[in-house]
């Protein structure tokens, strides 16, 4: 029997065995995965990427994977700038390095702080290179996947990349760096090397997969689309009349439109502002909870226009989110048209969990349009269509039952597609395939020696 035929038979047998135990996941595979996760942000940081990674590793731990997280000390926490240097929660060991906080809130500050963390992550990988057999790296900071690539070159550690955002594409779209700059060419060349050598790549939307494949068509078959998620058991619908957060900020008797999360450069706030201008004389309240590069600019515009229907609140503690997210009658999600396909709004999933209808501002080509239509949970509006958004808000303010039906439909859609349990199993399957491919490669090498 030829070597290739023998490998194919073994691969088929392994896959068949995995399918038979799909619901339980084989104990052998669980024990074989020792995962190292490298990400700059992790709780108590409130950064969305850190919150998502924390929930992911916790649920992968439930599936029997031993996990080590290397992260940074808090840089965006509420009450503390220090967390334990080493911490263990279940099967997850968390190690935190020092953090730099230079020029906070500015692009160059984030870049420098990210570079310093990446250097520390590389040193950590060198020291811990024998403890784990799979490496999971995120794009927080954007150049962190380079650590995975170097780890593979030096120590043959297989790595998986989670692409939360696509760089340098975002920097180009936002005008931070020219398209033909030498740094862009270098970054794109490095991306191709990183992606080609990764054992798997995870993106958060079908649109992001198309964008990555357009840059490097050879890797299309190793890209998995795994959405973000929200926990419907943690975020449950609460009537405004029974919600202390709504009472605290006088939102109970007003139709409330909520934007919760990052007001960053990739988010369209102009369309929201235009809708608020058209609705300023009606009993409708806009609430923005969070921070970001566009927050101060939006506050300034609201003050210049003399709008009294806008309220700004800071980021809320995690335990407050179930109340802040449900202290509204409509949730907003927005993506700037220049960054379409480059980012995915994680706030969408918590909005689905809240049981409230959703208005999404995005380009006419966005994958979000199909998702909202399938879920039947709200409406979608093109960038700059403030009038259409205002009309939709008026409709829901007059037909509360319509909003209730949309909110229930959205929450059910989340339960069927985007819970932590569903998503963590999808990540588990990716990691199991990586281990399987490494086993086949190892057997092939032994047989040919």
MARRO-497147 format. One record per atom (N, C-alpha, C): x, y, z; residue in three letters. Coordinates in steps of 0.1 Angstrom, whole numbers, plus 2048, in hexadecimal, padded with zeros to 3 digits. Layout:
# MARRO-497147
XYZALA/...
# end
This chain:
# MARRO-497147
8097F4800UNK/800800800UNK/80980C800UNK/8068167F8UNK/80E8227F7UNK/80B82B803UNK/815833806UNK/81583C812UNK/809845812UNK/80684C807UNK/7FB855806UNK/7ED84E809UNK/7EC841803UNK/7E083A806UNK/7DE837814UNK/7E983381BUNK/7E982F829UNK/7E583B831UNK/7EA84782EUNK/7E7853836UNK/7D9857834UNK/7D4856828UNK/7C6859825UNK/7BC85082DUNK/7C084382EUNK/7B7839835UNK/7B783D844UNK/7C384084AUNK/7C4844858UNK/7BD85185AUNK/7BE85A851UNK/7B6867853UNK/7A7865852UNK/7A385C849UNK/794859849UNK/790852855UNK/79884985BUNK/794842867UNK/79384C873UNK/79D855873UNK/79D85F87EUNK/79186887DUNK/78E86D871UNK/78287586FUNK/77586E872UNK/77486186EUNK/76885A871UNK/766858880UNK/771855887UNK/770854895UNK/76C86189CUNK/77186D896UNK/76D87A89CUNK/75E87C899UNK/75987888EUNK/74B87A88BUNK/742872894UNK/746866897UNK/73E85D8A0UNK/73C8638AEUNK/74786A8B2UNK/7468708C0UNK/74487F8BFUNK/73D8848B5UNK/73C8928B2UNK/73689A8BEUNK/72C8948C4UNK/72589B8CFUNK/72D89A8DCUNK/7368908DEUNK/73D88F8EAUNK/74B8938E9UNK/7518938DDUNK/75F8968DBUNK/76888C8E2UNK/7708858DAUNK/77787A8E0UNK/78187F8EAUNK/7828778F5UNK/78B87A900UNK/79987B8FBUNK/79D8728F2UNK/7AA8728EDUNK/7AE8808E7UNK/7A58858DEUNK/7A88928D8UNK/7A889D8E2UNK/79F89D8ECUNK/79F8A78F6UNK/7AC8A88FDUNK/7B189C901UNK/7BD89B909UNK/7CA8A0900UNK/7C989E8F3UNK/7D48A18EBUNK/7D68B08E8UNK/7CB8B88EAUNK/7CC8C68E7UNK/7D08CE8F4UNK/7DC8D48F3UNK/7E18DD8FDUNK/7E38EA8F6UNK/7DA8F38F9UNK/7D98FF8F1UNK/7E090B8F9UNK/7E79138F1UNK/7ED91F8F6UNK/7E692B8EEUNK/7E09348F6UNK/7D993F8F0UNK/7E194C8F3UNK/7E49548E8UNK/7EB9608EAUNK/7E296C8E5UNK/7DF9758EFUNK/7D69808EBUNK/7D998B8F5UNK/7DA9988F0UNK/7DD9A38F9UNK/7D39A6903UNK/7C69A48FFUNK/7BB9A8908UNK/7B499C90EUNK/7B199D91BUNK/7AA993922UNK/7A599992FUNK/799994934UNK/79399A940UNK/79D99A94BUNK/79D9A5954UNK/7939AF955UNK/7929BA94BUNK/79A9BA940UNK/7989C3935UNK/78A9C2930UNK/7849CD92CUNK/7779CC926UNK/7779CC917UNK/7839CC911UNK/7849CB902UNK/77C9BF8FDUNK/7759C08F3UNK/76C9B68EEUNK/7739A98EAUNK/77F9AB8E4UNK/78799F8E0UNK/78B9978EDUNK/78F99D8F8UNK/792996904UNK/78698F90AUNK/77B99590AUNK/76F98F90FUNK/76B982907UNK/76D9838FAUNK/76A9788F2UNK/77396C8F4UNK/7809708F5UNK/78A9658F7UNK/78895E904UNK/78596690EUNK/78396091CUNK/77795691BUNK/76C95A915UNK/761951914UNK/76594490BUNK/76C947901UNK/77093B8F8UNK/779931900UNK/783936907UNK/78C92C90EUNK/785925919UNK/77C92D91FUNK/77492692AUNK/76C91B925UNK/76691C919UNK/75D912914UNK/76690790DUNK/77190A908UNK/77A900903UNK/7808F790FUNK/7818FE91AUNK/7858F6926UNK/77A8EC92AUNK/76E8F0929UNK/7638E792CUNK/7638DB923UNK/7698DC917UNK/76A8D190DUNK/7778C9910UNK/77E8CC91AUNK/78A8C491EUNK/7978C8919UNK/7988D4913UNK/7A58D990EUNK/7AC8E0919UNK/7B98DD91BUNK/7C28E5924UNK/7C78F191DUNK/7C58FC924UNK/7C890991DUNK/7D1912925UNK/7DA91991EUNK/7E2923924UNK/7E093091DUNK/7DD93A924UNK/7DB94791EUNK/7E6951922UNK/7ED956918UNK/7F796191AUNK/7F196E916UNK/7EF977920UNK/7E998491DUNK/7F198F924UNK/7EB99B924UNK/7F19A692AUNK/7EA9AB937UNK/7F09B293FUNK/7E99B994AUNK/7DE9C2945UNK/7D49C594CUNK/7C99CD947UNK/7CD9DB942UNK/7C89DE937UNK/7CB9EC931UNK/7BE9F3930UNK/7B29EC930UNK/7A59F292EUNK/79B9ED938UNK/79F9EC944UNK/7979E794FUNK/78F9F2956UNK/7859EF95DUNK/77D9F9964UNK/7839FE971UNK/7879F4979UNK/78A9F8987UNK/7999F498BUNK/7A09ED982UNK/7AD9E9986UNK/7B69E997AUNK/7C39EB97CUNK/7CD9EA972UNK/7D69DE975UNK/7D29D697EUNK/7DA9CA981UNK/7D19BE983UNK/7D69B397EUNK/7CF9A6980UNK/7DA99C984UNK/7D7990989UNK/7E198698DUNK/7EA983982UNK/7F7982984UNK/80197F97AUNK/7FF971974UNK/7FB96897DUNK/7F795A979UNK/7EA957980UNK/7E1951979UNK/7D494E97EUNK/7CF941977UNK/7C893997EUNK/7C292D979UNK/7B392C97BUNK/7AB92A970UNK/79D929971UNK/79991D96AUNK/795912971UNK/79290596BUNK/79E900964UNK/79D8FD957UNK/7A88F794FUNK/7B0902948UNK/7AD90E94CUNK/7B491A945UNK/7BE92094EUNK/7CA92194AUNK/7D5928951UNK/7D893594AUNK/7D7940952UNK/7D994D94CUNK/7E5953951UNK/7EE958948UNK/7FA95F94CUNK/7FA96D946UNK/7FD97794EUNK/7FC98494AUNK/80A98B94AUNK/80D99193FUNK/81A99993FUNK/8179A7943UNK/8229AF944UNK/8209BD946UNK/8199C393AUNK/8149CF93CUNK/80D9D6931UNK/8139E4930UNK/8139E9924UNK/8179F7921UNK/80B9FF91EUNK/80AA0C923UNK/7FFA14921UNK/804A2291CUNK/80AA22910UNK/80FA2E90BUNK/805A34901UNK/803A41902UNK/7FBA498F9UNK/7EDA428F8UNK/7E7A3F903UNK/7DAA38903UNK/7D0A408FAUNK/7C8A388F3UNK/7BDA3E8EAUNK/7C2A438DDUNK/7CFA428DAUNK/7D5A478CDUNK/7DAA3A8C6UNK/7DAA3C8B8UNK/7DDA308B0UNK/7ECA2C8B3UNK/7F5A368B3UNK/803A328B5UNK/805A2C8C3UNK/7FEA308CDUNK/7FFA2A8DAUNK/7FBA1C8DAUNK/7F0A198D3UNK/7EBA0B8D2UNK/7F5A028CAUNK/7FBA088C0UNK/805A018B8UNK/8119FE8C0UNK/817A078C8UNK/823A058D0UNK/8209FB8DBUNK/8159FD8E2UNK/8119F48EDUNK/80F9E58E7UNK/8099E48DBUNK/8089D78D5UNK/8159D18D1UNK/81E9D98CCUNK/82B9D38C9UNK/8339CE8D5UNK/8329D68E0UNK/8389D28EDUNK/8329C58F2UNK/8259C38F1UNK/81F9B78F5UNK/8239AB8ECUNK/8239AE8DFUNK/8279A38D6UNK/83599E8D9UNK/83E9A78DCUNK/84C9A38E0UNK/84C99A8ECUNK/84499E8F6UNK/843996902UNK/83C9888FFUNK/8329888F6UNK/82C97B8F2UNK/8369728EBUNK/83F9788E3UNK/84996F8DDUNK/8539698E7UNK/8569718F1UNK/85F96C8FCUNK/858961904UNK/84B963906UNK/84395990DUNK/84394C905UNK/84094D8F8UNK/8409418F0UNK/84D9398F0UNK/8589408F0UNK/8659398F1UNK/8669328FEUNK/862938909UNK/863931916UNK/859926918UNK/84D927912UNK/84391D914UNK/841914908UNK/84B9138FFUNK/84990C8F2UNK/8478FD8F3UNK/84A8F78FFUNK/8488E8900UNK/83B8E5908UNK/8348EF90CUNK/8288EC915UNK/81B8EA90DUNK/81A8EE900UNK/80E8ED8F9UNK/8118E88EAUNK/8068E28E4UNK/8088DD8D7UNK/8008E48CCUNK/7F88EE8D0UNK/7F18F78C6UNK/7F29058CCUNK/7F490F8C3UNK/7F491D8C6UNK/7E99248C0UNK/7E192C8C7UNK/7D69348C2UNK/7DA9438C4UNK/7DB94A8B9UNK/7DF9588B9UNK/7D49618B3UNK/7D296C8B9UNK/7C79758B5UNK/7CE9818AEUNK/7C698A8A8UNK/7CB9968A2UNK/7C99A28ACUNK/7CB99F8B9UNK/7CA9A98C3UNK/7D79A88CBUNK/7E19B08C7UNK/7E29BA8BDUNK/7E49B48AFUNK/7E39BD8A5UNK/7E29B8897UNK/7ED9AF892UNK/7F99B2897UNK/8059AB892UNK/80999F89BUNK/80099B8A4UNK/8039908ADUNK/8049828A5UNK/7FD98089AUNK/7FF973893UNK/80D97188FUNK/81697B88EUNK/82497988BUNK/82A970896UNK/8269718A2UNK/82B9688ADUNK/82895A8A9UNK/81C9578A5UNK/8199498A1UNK/822944895UNK/82494D88CUNK/82C949880UNK/83B946885UNK/84094E88DUNK/84E94C892UNK/84F94089BUNK/84493D8A3UNK/8449318ABUNK/8449258A2UNK/83D925897UNK/83D91A88EUNK/84B918887UNK/851923883UNK/85E92287CUNK/86991C886UNK/869921892UNK/87391E89CUNK/8719118A3UNK/86490E8A7UNK/8619038B0UNK/8578F98AAUNK/8528FC89EUNK/8498F3897UNK/83C8F289FUNK/8388FC8A6UNK/82B8FC8ADUNK/8209008A3UNK/8168F78A0UNK/80B8FB897UNK/80390689DUNK/7FE90F895UNK/7F791B89AUNK/7EA91D892UNK/7E0923899UNK/7D4927893UNK/7D2936895UNK/7CE93D88BUNK/7CC94C88CUNK/7BD94F88DUNK/7B9957896UNK/7AC95D896UNK/7AD96C891UNK/7A796F886UNK/7A897C880UNK/79C984884UNK/79D98C88FUNK/792994893UNK/7909A088AUNK/79B9A6886UNK/79B9B187CUNK/7A69AE872UNK/7A59B4866UNK/7AE9B285BUNK/7B79BE85AUNK/7C49BC85DUNK/7CE9C785BUNK/7D89C2851UNK/7DE9CB849UNK/7DD9DA849UNK/7D19E0842UNK/7C79D783EUNK/7BC9DC836UNK/7B49E783EUNK/7B29E584BUNK/7AB9EF853UNK/7B29FD853UNK/7BF9FC855UNK/7C7A08856UNK/7C7A10849UNK/7C7A0883EUNK/7C6A0F831UNK/7B8A1582FUNK/7ADA0E833UNK/7A0A13831UNK/79DA1F839UNK/7A4A20845UNK/7A2A2C84EUNK/7ABA3784BUNK/7B4A35840UNK/7BDA4083DUNK/7C9A42846UNK/7CBA3784EUNK/7D7A38858UNK/7E4A37850UNK/7E4A2F845UNK/7F0A2C83EUNK/7ECA2A82FUNK/7F4A30826UNK/7F1A2F818UNK/7F2A20813UNK/7EAA1E809UNK/7E8A10803UNK/7F5A0B7FEUNK/7FEA137F8UNK/80AA0E7F2UNK/817A117FBUNK/814A13807UNK/820A16810UNK/828A09812UNK/835A0A814UNK/83E9FE816UNK/8399F6821UNK/8349FC82CUNK/8309F4838UNK/8249EB834UNK/81B9F082CUNK/8109E8827UNK/8149DC81FUNK/81E9DE816UNK/8239D380EUNK/8299C9817UNK/8319CD821UNK/8389C482AUNK/82D9BC833UNK/8239C4838UNK/8199BD840UNK/8119B3838UNK/80E9B682CUNK/8069AD823UNK/80F9A0820UNK/81C9A281EUNK/82499781BUNK/82698E827UNK/827994833UNK/82798C840UNK/81A985842UNK/80F98B83FUNK/802985841UNK/801978839UNK/80697982CUNK/80596D824UNK/80E961829UNK/81996582EUNK/82295A834UNK/81B955841UNK/81595D849UNK/80F959855UNK/803950852UNK/7FB954849UNK/7EF94D845UNK/7F293F83FUNK/7FC93F836UNK/7FF93382FUNK/805928839UNK/80C92C843UNK/81192384CUNK/808920858UNK/7FE92785AUNK/7F4924864UNK/7ED917861UNK/7EA90F86BUNK/7E2903869UNK/7D4905867UNK/7CF91186CUNK/7C191486AUNK/7C092386CUNK/7B6929866UNK/7B3938867UNK/7A493986AUNK/7A1941875UNK/793943878UNK/790952876UNK/78595486EUNK/78096186CUNK/771962872UNK/76C96E873UNK/76097087BUNK/754971872UNK/756972864UNK/74A97385BUNK/74E96E84EUNK/74496B846UNK/747966838UNK/74E971830UNK/74A97E832UNK/75098982BUNK/75F98A82EUNK/76398783AUNK/77198783EUNK/77997C837UNK/772971836UNK/77996582FUNK/77C969820UNK/77296F81AUNK/77497380CUNK/78097D80BUNK/780986814UNK/78B990814UNK/79998A816UNK/79A98181FUNK/7A797A822UNK/7AB972815UNK/7A196A810UNK/7A4962805UNK/7A896A7F8UNK/7A29767F7UNK/7A697F7ECUNK/7B59837EDUNK/7BA9847F9UNK/7C89877FBUNK/7D197B7F9UNK/7CC96F7FCUNK/7D49637FCUNK/7CB9577F9UNK/7C99557ECUNK/7BF94B7E7UNK/7C493C7EBUNK/7D193A7EEUNK/7D592C7F1UNK/7D09277FEUNK/7CC930807UNK/7C892C814UNK/7B992B816UNK/7B192D80CUNK/7A392D80DUNK/79D921814UNK/7A3915812UNK/79D909818UNK/7A1907827UNK/7A991082CUNK/7AC90F83AUNK/7A6919843UNK/79D92283CUNK/79692C843UNK/789927848UNK/786929855UNK/77992585BUNK/77293285FUNK/76693385CUNK/75D93E861UNK/75793A86EUNK/75A940879UNK/75493E886UNK/75094B88CUNK/74394D88DUNK/73E95A892UNK/74295C8A1UNK/7409698A5UNK/74096C8B3UNK/7349678B9UNK/73196A8C6UNK/7269648CDUNK/72296C8D9UNK/7179688DFUNK/71396E8ECUNK/70C9638F4UNK/70C964901UNK/70695A909UNK/6F895E90DUNK/6EE957907UNK/6E095A90AUNK/6DC957918UNK/6E495091FUNK/6E194D92EUNK/6E6958937UNK/6F0960932UNK/6F596B93AUNK/6ED978936UNK/6EA97A929UNK/6E3985925UNK/6D4981921UNK/6CB98492AUNK/6BD980928UNK/6B498D927UNK/6A998C91FUNK/6A199891EUNK/69B99C92BUNK/69B9A892EUNK/6969AE93BUNK/68D9BA937UNK/6819B993BUNK/6779C5938UNK/67D9D193EUNK/67B9DC937UNK/6819E993CUNK/67B9ED949UNK/66E9EA94BUNK/6689ED958UNK/66E9E6964UNK/6759DB961UNK/67B9D396BUNK/68B9D496BUNK/6909DD964UNK/69E9DF962UNK/6A39EB969UNK/6AB9E9973UNK/6B09F497BUNK/6B99FE973UNK/6C09F9969UNK/6C8A02961UNK/6BFA0B959UNK/6B4A06954UNK/6ABA0F94DUNK/6A5A1A956UNK/6A1A16962UNK/69CA2096CUNK/6A7A2A96FUNK/6B3A25971UNK/6BEA2E976UNK/6C0A3996CUNK/6BFA3695FUNK/6C2A41955UNK/6B5A4694EUNK/6AAA44954UNK/69DA4994FUNK/69AA45941UNK/69BA3893FUNK/699A33931UNK/68CA2B930UNK/685A2993BUNK/679A2093CUNK/66EA25933UNK/66BA32933UNK/65FA3792CUNK/663A3C91EUNK/670A3C91AUNK/674A4190DUNK/678A35904UNK/674A368F7UNK/679A2C8EEUNK/688A2F8EDUNK/690A248F0UNK/69EA268F2UNK/6A6A1E8E7UNK/6AFA258E0UNK/6B7A208D6UNK/6C6A1F8DBUNK/6CBA138DCUNK/6D8A118E3UNK/6E3A0D8D9UNK/6EEA148DBUNK/6FBA108D5UNK/705A0C8E0UNK/708A008E1UNK/7119FB8ECUNK/71E9F58E7UNK/7299FA8EAUNK/7369F58E6UNK/73FA008E1UNK/7499FB8D9UNK/753A048D4UNK/74EA0E8CAUNK/750A1B8CCUNK/74DA258C2UNK/75AA298BBUNK/75FA1F8B3UNK/76CA208ADUNK/76CA2589FUNK/777A25899UNK/779A2B88BUNK/772A22881UNK/76FA16884UNK/769A0D87AUNK/75AA0D87BUNK/754A16884UNK/746A16886UNK/740A23881UNK/734A2187AUNK/72DA2D874UNK/724A3387FUNK/729A3F884UNK/721A4688EUNK/719A51887UNK/71DA5587BUNK/716A61874UNK/708A5D871UNK/705A5186DUNK/6F7A4D869UNK/6EEA4D876UNK/6F4A49881UNK/6EDA4988DUNK/6EAA57891UNK/6F3A60890UNK/6F2A6E893UNK/6E7A7588BUNK/6E7A7187EUNK/6DDA77875UNK/6CFA73879UNK/6CDA6687DUNK/6C0A61881UNK/6BCA6888EUNK/6C5A6B897UNK/6C2A728A4UNK/6BDA808A1UNK/6C3A86897UNK/6BFA94894UNK/6B1A9488FUNK/6ADA8A887UNK/69FA8A882UNK/695A8688DUNK/69AA80897UNK/691A7C8A2UNK/691A848AFUNK/698A8F8AEUNK/69BA978BAUNK/68FA9C8C1UNK/684A9E8BAUNK/678AA38C0UNK/66EA988C4UNK/672A8C8C3UNK/669A818C6UNK/66EA7A8D3UNK/665A728DAUNK/669A6C8E7UNK/672A608E5UNK/67DA628DFUNK/687A578DCUNK/694A5B8E1UNK/69AA528E9UNK/6A7A558EFUNK/6B2A4C8E9UNK/6BDA528E5UNK/6C9A4B8E0UNK/6D3A4A8ECUNK/6D8A3E8EEUNK/6E2A3B8F9UNK/6EEA358F3UNK/6FAA3B8F5UNK/707A358F1UNK/70FA318FDUNK/712A248FEUNK/719A1E909UNK/727A19903UNK/732A1F908UNK/73FA1A904UNK/748A25902UNK/753A228FAUNK/75DA2C8F7UNK/763A298EAUNK/76DA318E6UNK/774A2F8DAUNK/778A3C8D3UNK/77EA3A8C8UNK/784A468C1UNK/779A508BDUNK/76DA4C8BAUNK/763A558B5UNK/759A5A8C0UNK/75CA568CCUNK/753A5A8D7UNK/753A698D9UNK/75EA6F8DBUNK/75FA7D8DEUNK/75AA868D3UNK/75DA818C6UNK/759A888BBUNK/749A888BAUNK/743A7D8BDUNK/735A7C8BDUNK/72EA858C8UNK/734A858D4UNK/72FA8D8DEUNK/730A9C8DAUNK/73BAA08D4UNK/73CAAE8CFUNK/732AB18C5UNK/72FAA88BCUNK/725AAB8B2UNK/717AAC8B8UNK/714AA38C1UNK/707AA48C8UNK/705AB18CFUNK/710AB68D6UNK/70FAC28DDUNK/70EACE8D3UNK/715ACE8C8UNK/714AD88BFUNK/706AD98B9UNK/6FFACE8B7UNK/6F2ACE8B1UNK/6E7AD08BCUNK/6EBAD08C8UNK/6E2AD28D3UNK/6D8AC78D5UNK/6DCABB8D2UNK/6D3AAF8D3UNK/6D1AAB8E2UNK/6C5AAA8E6UNK/6C2AA68F4UNK/6BEA978F5UNK/6BEA908E9UNK/6B9A828E9UNK/6C5A798E8UNK/6D1A7D8ECUNK/6DDA758ECUNK/6E2A748FBUNK/6E6A678FFUNK/6ECA6590CUNK/6F8A5D90AUNK/703A61911UNK/710A59910UNK/713A5491DUNK/717A4791EUNK/71BA4092AUNK/727A38927UNK/730A36931UNK/73CA2F930UNK/73AA2092EUNK/744A1892BUNK/743A0A92BUNK/73EA05938UNK/7369FA938UNK/7319F5944UNK/7389E8948UNK/7389E5955UNK/73D9D895AUNK/7369CD954UNK/73C9C1953UNK/7369B694DUNK/7299B2953UNK/7299B3961UNK/71C9AF968UNK/7119B9966UNK/7149C5960UNK/7099CE95DUNK/7049CC94FUNK/70B9C6947UNK/7079C5939UNK/6F99BF937UNK/6F59B493EUNK/6E89AF93CUNK/6DD9B993EUNK/6E09C3946UNK/6D69CE949UNK/6D79DA93FUNK/6E39DE93CUNK/6E59E9932UNK/6E19E5924UNK/6E39D8920UNK/6E09D4913UNK/6D19D3911UNK/6CA9D191CUNK/6BB9CF91BUNK/6B39DB91FUNK/6BA9E6922UNK/6B49F3926UNK/6B09FB91AUNK/6AC9F490FUNK/6AA9FB902UNK/69E9F48FBUNK/69A9FB8F0UNK/68F9F58E7UNK/6959F18DAUNK/6A19F68D7UNK/6A79F38CAUNK/6B69F48CCUNK/6BE9EA8C6UNK/6CC9EA8C7UNK/6D29EE8B9UNK/6DD9F68BAUNK/6E49FA8ADUNK/6F19F38ABUNK/6F49EF89FUNK/7019EA89BUNK/7059F288EUNK/7119F688EUNK/7159FE882UNK/7239FA87DUNK/7259FA870UNK/7339F786AUNK/735A02860UNK/740A09860UNK/743A13856UNK/745A0C849UNK/740A1283EUNK/741A0B831UNK/74FA0982CUNK/759A12831UNK/766A1082CUNK/76DA04833UNK/7689FF83EUNK/76E9F3844UNK/7659E7843UNK/75C9E783AUNK/7539DC837UNK/75C9D0833UNK/7599C4838UNK/7619B8836UNK/76D9B783EUNK/7719C1845UNK/77E9C284DUNK/77C9C085CUNK/7709C3860UNK/76D9C186FUNK/75F9BA870UNK/75D9B487CUNK/7509AF87FUNK/74B9B488CUNK/73F9B988DUNK/73B9BF89AUNK/7369B58A4UNK/73E9B38AEUNK/73B9A98B9UNK/72E9AD8C1UNK/72B9BA8C1UNK/7209BF8C8UNK/7139B98C3UNK/7139B58B6UNK/7079AF8B0UNK/7019A38B8UNK/70A99B8BEUNK/70698E8C4UNK/7009918D2UNK/70599A8D9UNK/6FF99E8E6UNK/6F29A58E4UNK/6F19AC8D9UNK/6E49B28D6UNK/6DA9A88D3UNK/6DD99D8CCUNK/6D49928C9UNK/6D098C8D6UNK/6D998A8DFUNK/6D69838ECUNK/6CC98B8F4UNK/6CD9998F3UNK/6C49A28FBUNK/6B69A18F8UNK/6B299B8ECUNK/6A499A8E9UNK/69E9A78E4UNK/6A69AF8DFUNK/6A29BC8D9UNK/6A49BC8CAUNK/69B9C38C2UNK/69D9C58B4UNK/6AA9CC8B1UNK/6B09CA8A6UNK/6BD9D08A2UNK/6BC9D7895UNK/6C39E3895UNK/6C49EB889UNK/6D39EB885UNK/6D79E687AUNK/6E49E5875UNK/6E79EF86AUNK/6F29F686CUNK/6F6A00862UNK/7029FA85BUNK/7019F784EUNK/70C9F1847UNK/70B9F3838UNK/7159EF830UNK/7149F1822UNK/7099E781CUNK/7059E9810UNK/6FB9E080AUNK/7019D2807UNK/70E9D1808UNK/7149C4805UNK/7189BC811UNK/7159C181DUNK/7199BB829UNK/7129AE82CUNK/7199A4831UNK/714998836UNK/709999841UNK/70A9A5848UNK/7009A7853UNK/6F29A884DUNK/6F09AC841UNK/6E39AE83CUNK/6DC9A083BUNK/6E4996836UNK/6DE988835UNK/6DB983843UNK/6E498584CUNK/6E398085AUNK/6D6986861UNK/6D4993860UNK/6C9999866UNK/6BC99485FUNK/6BC992852UNK/6B098E84BUNK/6AD97F84FUNK/6B7977850UNK/6B5969854UNK/6AF968863UNK/6B497186BUNK/6B0971879UNK/6A297887AUNK/69F980871UNK/692988871UNK/69199087EUNK/69C997881UNK/69D99D88EUNK/69F9AC88EUNK/69D9B2882UNK/69F9C1881UNK/6A09C6873UNK/6A89D1871UNK/6A99D7864UNK/6B79DB861UNK/6BB9DC855UNK/6C89E0851UNK/6C79ED848UNK/6D19F584AUNK/6D1A03843UNK/6DFA0683EUNK/6DFA0C832UNK/6EBA0F82CUNK/6F2A1B833UNK/6FFA1C833UNK/706A27838UNK/700A34832UNK/6FEA3E83BUNK/6F9A4B838UNK/6EAA4B836UNK/6E3A40839UNK/6D5A40838UNK/6CEA43845UNK/6D1A4F84BUNK/6CCA52858UNK/6BDA54857UNK/6B7A5784CUNK/6A9A5984AUNK/6A2A4B84CUNK/6A7A41845UNK/6A2A33846UNK/6A2A2E854UNK/6AEA3085BUNK/6AFA2C869UNK/6A5A33872UNK/6A3A4086FUNK/699A47877UNK/68BA42875UNK/687A3F869UNK/67AA39866UNK/678A2C86DUNK/683A2486DUNK/682A17873UNK/680A18883UNK/687A22888UNK/685A24897UNK/677A2989AUNK/672A32891UNK/664A36893UNK/65AA2A893UNK/65CA22889UNK/653A16887UNK/653A0E894UNK/65FA0A899UNK/660A028A5UNK/65AA098B1UNK/65CA168B2UNK/657A1D8BEUNK/647A1D8BEUNK/641A1C8B2UNK/633A1C8B1UNK/62DA0E8B1UNK/635A048AEUNK/6309F68AEUNK/63A9EE8B6UNK/6379EE8C3UNK/6409E78CDUNK/63F9D88CBUNK/6349D28C6UNK/6339C48C4UNK/63C9BF8B9UNK/63E9C78AFUNK/6479C48A4UNK/6559C38AAUNK/6599CC8B2UNK/6669CC8B8UNK/6689BF8C1UNK/65E9BC8C8UNK/65E9B08D1UNK/6609A38C8UNK/6599A28BDUNK/65A9968B4UNK/6689968AFUNK/66E9A18AAUNK/67B9A18A5UNK/68599D8AFUNK/6849A28BBUNK/68D99F8C6UNK/68D9918CAUNK/68198B8CBUNK/68097C8CEUNK/6879748C2UNK/6849788B6UNK/68A9718AAUNK/6999718ABUNK/69F97D8AEUNK/6AD97E8AEUNK/6B39768B9UNK/6AD9768C5UNK/6B296E8D0UNK/6B295F8CCUNK/6A795A8C6UNK/6A694C8C2UNK/6B19498B7UNK/6B49528AEUNK/6BE9508A4UNK/6CC94F8ABUNK/6CE9578B5UNK/6DB9568BCUNK/6DC9488C3UNK/6D19448C9UNK/6D19378D0UNK/6D492B8C6UNK/6D092D8BAUNK/6D29228B0UNK/6DF9238A9UNK/6E692E8AAUNK/6F39308A2UNK/6FF9358AAUNK/6FD93D8B4UNK/7089448B9UNK/70A9448C8UNK/7089398CEUNK/70A9388DDUNK/7189338DFUNK/71D9358ECUNK/72B9318EFUNK/72D9228EDUNK/72391A8F0UNK/72490C8EEUNK/7269088DFUNK/71E90E8D7UNK/71E90B8C8UNK/72C90F8C3UNK/73091C8C6UNK/73C9218C0UNK/74891A8C5UNK/7499178D2UNK/7559108D8UNK/7579038D1UNK/74C8FC8CEUNK/74E8EF8C7UNK/7538F18B9UNK/7508FC8B2UNK/7568FE8A5UNK/7659018A6UNK/7699088B0UNK/77790A8B3UNK/77E8FD8B6UNK/7778F58BEUNK/77D8E88C2UNK/77F8DF8B6UNK/7768E08ACUNK/7778D88A0UNK/7848DC898UNK/7868EA897UNK/7918EF890UNK/79E8EA897UNK/79F8EB8A4UNK/7AB8E78ABUNK/7AD8D88AAUNK/7A28D08AAUNK/7A48C18A9UNK/7A98BE89BUNK/7A58C5891UNK/7AA8C2883UNK/7B98C6883UNK/7BD8D088AUNK/7CB8D488AUNK/7D38C8890UNK/7CF8C389BUNK/7D68B88A2UNK/7D68AC899UNK/7CB8A9892UNK/7CA89E88AUNK/7D489F87EUNK/7D58AB878UNK/7DE8AD86DUNK/7ED8AC872UNK/7EF8B087EUNK/7FD8AF883UNK/8008A0886UNK/7F789888AUNK/7F988A88DUNK/7FC88387FUNK/7F4886875UNK/7F6880868UNK/804884863UNK/808891864UNK/815895860UNK/82088E867UNK/81E88C874UNK/82988587CUNK/82A877878UNK/81F870875UNK/81F862871UNK/826861863UNK/82386B85AUNK/82986B84DUNK/83886C84DUNK/83D875856UNK/84B877858UNK/85286A85DUNK/84B864867UNK/85185886CUNK/85284C862UNK/84884B859UNK/848841850UNK/852843845UNK/855850842UNK/85E852837UNK/86D85383CUNK/86F853849UNK/87D85384EUNK/88384584DUNK/
# end
